[in-house]
Amino acid sequence: MTTSYALTTRQLWTRTRGIALAVVLVLIGAVALAVVRSQTKHGDLDPRSADPSGSRAVAELLADRGVSTRVVSTLDAARAATGPDTTLLVAIPDLLTHRQQNRLATATASSGGRTVLVAPSSWSVERLAPGVNASPVNSVDTTLDPDCTLPEARRAGSAETGGIRYSTTVRDAESCYPSERRATLLRVPAASGGGDTVVLGAPDILLNNRLDKQGNASLALQLLGSRPHLVWYLPSLADSSAADTDGRESLLDLLPSGWLWATFQLFAAALVAAFWRGRRFGPLVPERLPVAIRASETTEGRARLYRKADAHDHAATGLRSTTRTRLAPLVGVPAAQAHTPEALLPALSARLPDGGEQALRSLLFGAPPRDDAALIALTDRLDALEREVRRS
């Protein structure tokens, strides 16, 4: 009769269901995150988008006042559009590489037009608006009062400019909507050409769902409607000029910060999982069992563990060690030398005239079996050897 040790479908599912469930949860989370991001990020600050985070409303109001709006997504188109009768709005300045920022600043410095930078951080503001520095701490309040002499701000009144805060060393610069002595709106005049640069600390005054709050609409229309033409620059990672970094950008500089943070989280989770799976806080401590357990049950339980782990070598080592321990006193070998081949094997050979020492060495001290069938055969041979020694 042959006993099969192949895993059944139920056993295979029991062993792998934890991993399968984790994979499914990760996939569901990834899909949900992608859906949420696609819904919340679509059309951000895009004058063609009617989404809550889009800017179609302000573009239509500007059109009613005779200001044309044109959307560009490449640096070359934005540089070519600069001029004294044009306002250039840079929607997400932080998407630009340092080389792109330098090229754009060169084009706008003497154009005579207005450049509006929407919430630039220290990554971009110091190049696009020389002499302006961004504070690492954002404004706590979103709605602020003008507290400056800039006509556009005074007419608009309170507005939702609270966000990144700025300071400047440029003379004649106008600092508005201050938060803790730092401005959230700056107007910096150009050194030549008569143009200027407006730095906004937050994009709220341009968003569809915030345009009717406070003085947002008035401030947005005045800042963007000072020239007859508005060029709305939406930087794109697909822009070929972004790849021309002149060897100054590394691969990590091109990765979004979210991917780096996600990698760190995965690494931390892997460390926690490794600690959980491999935790050991000291040697094992024996405890008195509350009930007596039969030796047969303990043997069967250990056998199941060995089988589950495919530990043929450990099982064979235990069987051989126990057999040697029982055989040693039967052939006159001290218990201390029961596991020494030089002492046990000659005594066994002398006790068994038909048993060769080499065959006994292979049986009692040989290589571990490779599969369950070989382990069962080894068990049968060890039982037969012990019975033969006891009969002899």
C-alpha positions as CSV (number, residue, x, y, z in Angstrom):
1,M,0.0,0.0,0.0
2,T,1.4,3.4,-1.0
3,T,0.7,6.5,1.0
4,S,0.4,9.8,-1.0
5,Y,1.8,12.9,0.6
6,A,0.9,15.3,-2.2
7,L,-0.8,18.5,-1.1
8,T,-4.6,18.6,-1.8
9,T,-6.2,21.7,-3.3
10,R,-7.6,22.6,0.1
11,Q,-4.2,22.3,1.8
12,L,-2.6,24.4,-0.9
13,W,-5.3,27.1,-0.5
14,T,-4.9,27.1,3.3
15,R,-1.1,27.7,3.0
16,T,-1.3,30.4,0.3
17,R,-4.5,32.2,1.1
18,G,-2.7,34.8,3.3
19,I,-0.3,35.8,0.6
20,A,-3.1,35.8,-2.0
21,L,-5.2,38.0,0.2
22,A,-2.4,40.5,0.7
23,V,-1.7,40.7,-3.1
24,V,-5.4,41.3,-3.7
25,L,-5.6,44.0,-1.1
26,V,-2.5,45.7,-2.6
27,L,-4.0,45.6,-6.1
28,I,-7.4,47.0,-4.8
29,G,-5.6,49.8,-3.0
30,A,-3.5,50.6,-6.1
31,V,-6.6,50.8,-8.3
32,A,-8.6,52.8,-5.8
33,L,-5.7,55.3,-5.4
34,A,-5.3,55.6,-9.1
35,V,-9.1,56.3,-9.5
36,V,-9.1,58.9,-6.7
37,R,-6.0,60.6,-8.0
38,S,-7.4,60.6,-11.6
39,Q,-10.6,62.2,-10.3
40,T,-9.0,64.8,-7.9
41,K,-6.0,65.8,-10.0
42,H,-7.6,66.0,-13.4
43,G,-7.5,69.5,-14.8
44,D,-5.8,71.2,-11.8
45,L,-5.4,74.9,-12.6
46,D,-6.3,74.2,-16.2
47,P,-8.3,77.1,-17.7
48,R,-10.2,74.6,-19.9
49,S,-11.4,72.5,-17.0
50,A,-14.7,72.9,-15.2
51,D,-13.6,70.6,-12.4
52,P,-13.6,72.2,-8.9
53,S,-9.8,72.4,-9.1
54,G,-9.8,73.8,-12.6
55,S,-9.7,77.4,-13.7
56,R,-12.2,77.7,-16.5
57,A,-14.4,80.3,-14.6
58,V,-11.6,82.9,-14.3
59,A,-10.7,82.3,-18.0
60,E,-14.3,83.0,-19.1
61,L,-14.5,86.1,-16.9
62,L,-11.3,87.4,-18.5
63,A,-12.7,86.7,-21.9
64,D,-15.8,88.8,-21.1
65,R,-13.3,91.7,-20.4
66,G,-11.5,91.2,-23.7
67,V,-8.5,89.3,-22.4
68,S,-7.6,86.3,-24.6
69,T,-6.3,83.1,-22.9
70,R,-4.0,80.7,-24.6
71,V,-2.8,77.4,-23.0
72,V,0.8,76.2,-23.7
73,S,2.6,73.2,-22.2
74,T,6.1,73.5,-23.5
75,L,8.9,75.8,-22.3
76,D,9.7,77.0,-25.9
77,A,6.1,78.1,-26.5
78,A,6.0,79.9,-23.1
79,R,9.3,81.7,-23.9
80,A,8.1,82.7,-27.4
81,A,4.8,84.1,-26.0
82,T,6.4,86.6,-23.6
83,G,6.0,90.3,-24.5
84,P,5.0,93.7,-23.1
85,D,1.3,93.0,-23.9
86,T,1.2,89.5,-22.4
87,T,0.8,88.1,-18.9
88,L,2.5,84.7,-18.5
89,L,1.0,82.5,-15.8
90,V,3.2,79.6,-14.7
91,A,0.7,77.2,-13.1
92,I,3.1,74.7,-11.4
93,P,6.6,76.2,-11.3
94,D,8.0,73.3,-9.2
95,L,7.6,70.9,-12.2
96,L,10.3,72.8,-14.1
97,T,13.9,71.6,-13.8
98,H,16.5,74.1,-12.8
99,R,17.7,74.5,-16.3
100,Q,14.1,75.2,-17.5
101,Q,13.7,77.8,-14.7
102,N,16.9,79.6,-15.7
103,R,15.8,79.7,-19.4
104,L,12.3,81.0,-18.5
105,A,13.7,83.6,-16.2
106,T,16.0,84.9,-18.9
107,A,13.1,85.2,-21.3
108,T,10.8,87.1,-18.9
109,A,13.4,89.4,-17.3
110,S,13.3,92.0,-20.1
111,S,10.1,91.1,-21.9
112,G,8.2,94.1,-20.4
113,G,5.2,91.8,-19.6
114,R,3.9,90.3,-16.3
115,T,4.8,86.9,-15.0
116,V,2.6,85.3,-12.4
117,L,4.1,82.4,-10.4
118,V,1.5,80.2,-8.6
119,A,2.8,78.8,-5.3
120,P,6.4,78.3,-6.2
121,S,8.5,76.7,-3.4
122,S,12.2,77.3,-2.7
123,W,12.9,74.8,-5.5
124,S,11.8,77.3,-8.2
125,V,11.1,80.8,-6.7
126,E,14.8,81.8,-6.3
127,R,15.5,81.3,-10.0
128,L,12.2,82.6,-11.5
129,A,12.0,85.6,-9.2
130,P,15.6,86.5,-8.1
131,G,15.8,88.1,-4.7
132,V,12.7,86.2,-3.4
133,N,13.0,83.5,-0.8
134,A,10.3,81.0,0.3
135,S,9.7,80.2,4.0
136,P,9.7,76.5,4.9
137,V,6.6,77.1,7.1
138,N,3.3,77.8,5.4
139,S,0.7,80.3,6.5
140,V,-1.7,79.0,9.1
141,D,-4.6,81.2,7.9
142,T,-5.9,81.0,4.3
143,T,-7.9,84.2,4.2
144,L,-5.7,87.3,4.8
145,D,-6.1,91.1,4.5
146,P,-4.0,93.1,2.0
147,D,-2.1,95.4,4.4
148,C,-0.2,96.9,1.4
149,T,-0.4,99.8,-1.1
150,L,-0.8,97.6,-4.2
151,P,-3.9,98.9,-6.0
152,E,-5.1,95.5,-7.1
153,A,-4.9,94.1,-3.5
154,R,-6.6,97.2,-1.9
155,R,-9.5,97.0,-4.3
156,A,-9.9,93.2,-3.8
157,G,-9.7,93.3,-0.1
158,S,-9.5,90.0,1.8
159,A,-8.5,87.0,-0.3
160,E,-7.5,83.4,0.1
161,T,-3.8,83.8,-0.6
162,G,-2.6,82.0,2.5
163,G,-0.1,79.3,1.7
164,I,3.6,79.6,1.1
165,R,5.1,82.8,2.6
166,Y,7.8,84.8,1.0
167,S,10.4,87.5,1.8
168,T,12.4,89.6,-0.6
169,T,15.5,91.8,-0.8
170,V,14.4,93.6,-4.0
171,R,13.9,97.3,-3.6
172,D,10.4,98.7,-4.5
173,A,8.9,95.2,-4.2
174,E,5.3,95.3,-2.8
175,S,4.5,92.8,-0.1
176,C,0.8,92.0,0.4
177,Y,-1.4,89.7,2.5
178,P,1.2,89.2,5.2
179,S,1.2,86.2,7.6
180,E,3.5,86.6,10.6
181,R,5.5,89.4,8.8
182,R,6.0,87.4,5.6
183,A,4.0,88.1,2.4
184,T,1.8,85.6,0.6
185,L,1.6,87.9,-2.5
186,L,4.6,89.7,-3.8
187,R,4.9,92.0,-6.8
188,V,8.6,92.4,-7.9
189,P,9.3,95.0,-10.6
190,A,11.7,93.9,-13.3
191,A,15.2,95.4,-13.4
192,S,14.6,96.6,-16.9
193,G,11.8,96.7,-19.5
194,G,8.9,97.8,-17.3
195,G,7.5,94.4,-16.5
196,D,7.0,92.7,-13.2
197,T,6.7,89.3,-11.5
198,V,3.8,88.4,-9.2
199,V,4.4,85.6,-6.7
200,L,1.2,83.9,-5.3
201,G,1.5,81.8,-2.2
202,A,-1.6,79.7,-3.0
203,P,-3.6,78.9,-6.1
204,D,-7.0,79.3,-4.4
205,I,-8.0,82.6,-6.0
206,L,-7.8,80.8,-9.4
207,L,-9.9,77.7,-8.7
208,N,-13.4,77.3,-9.9
209,N,-14.8,76.3,-6.4
210,R,-13.0,79.2,-4.6
211,L,-13.4,82.1,-7.1
212,D,-16.6,83.4,-5.5
213,K,-15.1,83.5,-2.0
214,Q,-13.9,86.7,-0.3
215,G,-12.2,89.0,-2.9
216,N,-10.7,86.1,-4.9
217,A,-12.4,86.9,-8.2
218,S,-11.5,90.6,-8.0
219,L,-7.8,89.9,-7.2
220,A,-7.5,87.2,-9.9
221,L,-9.0,89.3,-12.6
222,Q,-6.9,92.3,-11.8
223,L,-3.6,90.4,-11.6
224,L,-4.3,88.4,-14.8
225,G,-6.1,91.1,-16.8
226,S,-3.5,93.9,-16.8
227,R,-2.5,92.9,-20.4
228,P,-4.7,92.0,-23.3
229,H,-3.2,88.6,-23.7
230,L,-2.8,85.8,-21.1
231,V,-0.6,82.8,-21.7
232,W,-1.4,80.0,-19.3
233,Y,1.7,77.8,-19.0
234,L,1.0,74.3,-17.7
235,P,4.4,72.6,-17.4
236,S,4.5,69.0,-18.6
237,L,6.9,66.2,-17.8
238,A,6.6,65.2,-21.5
239,D,8.2,68.5,-22.5
240,S,11.5,67.6,-24.3
241,S,13.3,70.5,-22.7
242,A,12.8,68.7,-19.3
243,A,15.2,66.0,-20.4
244,D,17.9,68.5,-21.2
245,T,19.4,68.9,-17.8
246,D,23.0,69.5,-18.9
247,G,24.1,66.6,-16.6
248,R,23.1,68.5,-13.4
249,E,20.1,66.4,-12.5
250,S,20.3,62.9,-11.1
251,L,17.7,60.1,-11.5
252,L,16.4,60.8,-7.9
253,D,15.8,64.4,-8.8
254,L,13.4,63.3,-11.6
255,L,11.4,61.0,-9.3
256,P,8.3,62.5,-7.7
257,S,8.5,62.9,-4.0
258,G,5.5,60.6,-3.5
259,W,7.4,57.6,-4.9
260,L,10.4,58.2,-2.5
261,W,8.0,58.4,0.4
262,A,6.2,55.2,-0.7
263,T,9.5,53.4,-1.0
264,F,10.4,54.4,2.5
265,Q,7.1,53.1,3.8
266,L,7.5,49.8,2.0
267,F,11.0,49.5,3.5
268,A,9.7,50.2,7.0
269,A,6.9,47.7,6.5
270,A,9.5,45.1,5.4
271,L,11.5,45.7,8.5
272,V,8.5,45.3,10.8
273,A,7.5,42.1,9.0
274,A,11.0,40.7,9.3
275,F,11.0,41.5,13.0
276,W,7.6,39.9,13.4
277,R,8.5,36.7,11.6
278,G,11.9,36.3,13.2
279,R,11.3,37.6,16.7
280,R,13.1,35.8,19.5
281,F,13.4,37.3,22.9
282,G,15.6,34.7,24.5
283,P,15.9,30.9,24.9
284,L,12.8,28.8,25.1
285,V,11.4,28.3,28.6
286,P,9.9,24.9,29.5
287,E,6.5,25.0,31.1
288,R,4.4,22.4,33.0
289,L,1.5,21.5,30.9
290,P,-2.0,21.8,32.5
291,V,-2.9,18.3,31.3
292,A,-1.0,15.1,30.5
293,I,-0.4,14.5,26.8
294,R,0.3,11.1,25.5
295,A,3.7,10.5,24.0
296,S,2.1,9.2,20.8
297,E,0.2,12.5,20.4
298,T,3.4,14.5,20.8
299,T,5.2,12.3,18.3
300,E,2.4,12.7,15.8
301,G,2.3,16.4,16.3
302,R,6.1,16.7,15.7
303,A,5.8,14.5,12.7
304,R,3.1,16.7,11.2
305,L,5.3,19.8,11.7
306,Y,8.2,18.0,10.0
307,R,6.0,17.0,7.1
308,K,4.6,20.5,6.7
309,A,8.2,21.9,6.6
310,D,9.5,19.0,4.3
311,A,12.1,18.5,7.0
312,H,13.2,15.0,6.0
313,D,16.7,15.6,7.3
314,H,15.5,16.5,10.8
315,A,13.1,13.6,11.0
316,A,15.8,11.1,9.8
317,T,18.3,12.5,12.3
318,G,15.8,12.0,15.2
319,L,15.0,8.4,14.1
320,R,18.7,7.5,13.7
321,S,19.7,9.1,17.0
322,T,16.9,7.3,18.9
323,T,17.8,3.9,17.3
324,R,21.5,4.3,18.2
325,T,20.6,5.2,21.8
326,R,18.6,2.0,22.1
327,L,21.1,-0.2,20.3
328,A,24.2,0.9,22.3
329,P,23.4,-0.9,25.5
330,L,22.3,-4.0,23.6
331,V,25.7,-4.5,22.1
332,G,27.7,-3.4,25.2
333,V,28.6,0.2,24.1
334,P,28.4,2.9,26.7
335,A,25.7,5.5,26.2
336,A,28.2,8.3,25.9
337,Q,29.6,6.5,22.8
338,A,26.3,5.5,21.2
339,H,26.7,8.2,18.5
340,T,30.3,7.5,17.7
341,P,30.6,5.4,14.6
342,E,34.1,4.0,15.6
343,A,32.6,2.5,18.8
344,L,29.1,1.5,17.8
345,L,29.6,0.0,14.3
346,P,32.2,-2.6,15.2
347,A,30.1,-3.8,18.1
348,L,27.0,-4.1,15.9
349,S,29.0,-6.0,13.1
350,A,30.2,-8.5,15.7
351,R,26.7,-9.0,17.0
352,L,25.3,-9.5,13.4
353,P,27.4,-11.9,11.5
354,D,25.5,-11.1,8.2
355,G,25.6,-7.3,8.6
356,G,28.5,-5.4,7.0
357,E,29.9,-2.4,8.8
358,Q,29.6,-0.2,5.6
359,A,25.9,-1.0,5.3
360,L,25.4,-0.3,9.0
361,R,27.2,3.0,8.6
362,S,25.0,4.0,5.7
363,L,21.9,3.1,7.7
364,L,22.8,4.7,11.0
365,F,25.0,7.6,9.9
366,G,24.2,8.1,6.2
367,A,22.8,11.0,4.2
368,P,19.3,12.2,4.9
369,P,16.5,10.9,2.7
370,R,15.3,13.0,-0.2
371,D,11.6,12.5,0.0
372,D,8.8,10.9,2.1
373,A,9.1,7.5,0.5
374,A,12.8,7.3,1.3
375,L,12.1,8.4,4.9
376,I,9.5,5.6,5.3
377,A,12.0,3.1,3.9
378,L,14.6,4.3,6.3
379,T,12.2,3.9,9.2
380,D,11.4,0.3,8.2
381,R,15.1,-0.6,8.0
382,L,15.9,0.9,11.4
383,D,13.0,-1.1,13.0
384,A,14.2,-4.2,11.3
385,L,17.8,-3.7,12.5
386,E,16.6,-3.2,16.1
387,R,14.5,-6.3,16.1
388,E,17.3,-8.3,14.6
389,V,19.8,-7.1,17.3
390,R,17.3,-7.9,20.1
391,R,16.8,-11.5,18.7
392,S,20.5,-12.2,18.3
